[in-house]
Amino acid sequence: MADNVDSKVSERRQTIRWNFRISNIDAMLSNVAVGMVTPFIPVFAIALGGSNTEVGLITAVPAFINMLMYLPAASFVERGGSRLKITVRTLLVARLLYLAMAVVPFVPWPQYRAAMLIGILGVQTIPNVIMAVAWTALLGDMFPQEERAHLFAMRNMYSAFVALISSLAAGVLLDRIPYPANYMTLFSISFITGMVALQYCAKLIEGPIRPRPASRRSVAERLRQPFADPECGRKFSVFAISAALLHLGINIAVPAYSIYHVRTLHLSNSVIGSLSLAAGLTTVLAYPLWGRLSRRAGHSVVYLLSILAYAPFPALYGMHGSVTYLLALQASIGFFNAGFALTILNLTLQHVKPEDSANGIAVFNMLINATGVLGPPLAAFVVSRYGVTSAFVLSTIVRAAGCIVYIVASGTDDTFVRLHKTLSPSALRRRRLNRKTRGVL
């Protein structure tokens, strides 16, 4: 009997190791596209002749579709059987649309090119949102909760490293190859690497497929469930409201950054790529540190430290246009980007019940994407009327509100006691003395 239990434990650990390795390869290949395409989509829109409003819509339209699609996506995933198969099929559709983006500069009606790009991004959002729900739930199924901080930190470190190298390479490529061949090359590379990534994604070992629900839930029931849950509801509510305010501040700043870089400072594509590199490099280096801290002090402490750094960043960023100053700020915020990205995923999974994970993830992401609908048009209005610096100040105010909600709900005294216990010299010394190797890898 004991041998049978040991054999099952050993098999489970081997499965986790396999899934960790394969998901790392998939993530690294997928992040070639993230690094090459994502930072330059607003720049691409400007090159196509897009206005400030259209640059804002680059973020707002996908976010609006995300907001509408998350609950139907959750229902589809719950009733669709294998989450792995859903992930692979939707990724295939989404990555085929990179080829459509590649030909937009050749459309014979220049006045419609930016609008066509926005339309393609909107269509791509539909398979992407289904994939996001299925993939996040799949990650929760594949990796045990006590190991996620370590495993996700390492996985994010590897994928972020590839993304930042890809971003730097993309900036050089865009500057050295004439327009529009440069963007065509960029999207073609992203498509090819995305297809190779799919081959690895399909090799993941999925756990037992959850039974399909016997009855459908109404939209109101789906929206209410994560907030009303007697066990997780309060924590989910506080986290969701705080994260929504933080993301609203982020989405106000995103189009402002592109306008600031291109139209105010007149930076080259290589310099823009270098800014992403500076943030990305410190993000890569910080993931293991945040993973260890999260495992020892808890995800909430890491989240709080990250958002406290996030709040003043946009206002500081708009204070001076020196490339050296911007690089230093990007390198600084990159350190906290790792903690924020790591805890957003972990806290989302932690604050929903495993049996309702697809719906809880969908409700949370729908709320976050609602901020993506509001943020960019608001940024475009503020930039056009008051200037880009005012948009940065507004972003800081909204982010600070997210920090205050989380601190007040957690209890001011309790919050700072936890921070002191985590960061005091004696606690750091004790952790160094008691450091042990953990994890299944």
Secondary structure, 3 states (H helix, E strand, C coil): CHHHHHHHHHHHHHHHHHHHHHHHHHHHHHHHHHHHHHHHHHHHHHHCCCCHHHHHHHHHHHHHHHHHHHHHHHHHHHHCCCHHHHHHHHHHHHHHHHHHHHCHHHCCCHHHHHHHHHHHHHHHHHHHHHHHHHHHHHHHHHCCHHHHHHHHHHHHHHHHHHHHHHHHHHHHHHHHCCCCHHHHHHHHHHHHHHHHHHHHHCCCCCCCCCCCCCCCCCHHHHHHHHHHCCCCHHHHHHHHHHHHHHHHHHHHHHHHHHHHHHHHCCCCHHHHHHHHHHHHHHHHHHHHHHHHHHHHHCHHHHHHHHHHHHCCHHHHHCCCCCHHHHHHHHHHHHHHHHHHHHHHHHHHHHCCCHHHHHHHHHHHHHHHHHHHHHHHHHHHHHHHHHCHHHHHHHHHHHHHHHHHHHHHHHCHHHHHHHHHHHHCHHHHHHHHHCCCCCCCC
